């Protein structure tokens, strides 16, 4: 059984692509700085996928 759905995969792919081009920004409504970390780009992609209702496991409580 797949852990992540296809929509989640596409969301991550788009976020990493935007990060490489220097267009991905962190924070609410992109008010933070430009994202330079690949790991942070993946996290943003997963977060966007969750908001759209894609199949993504829940975040673990910290």
Buried (B, 14 or more C-beta within 10 A) or exposed (E): EEEBBEBBBEBBEBBBEBBEEEEBBBEEEEEEEEBEEEEBBBBBBBEBBBEEEBBBEEEEEE
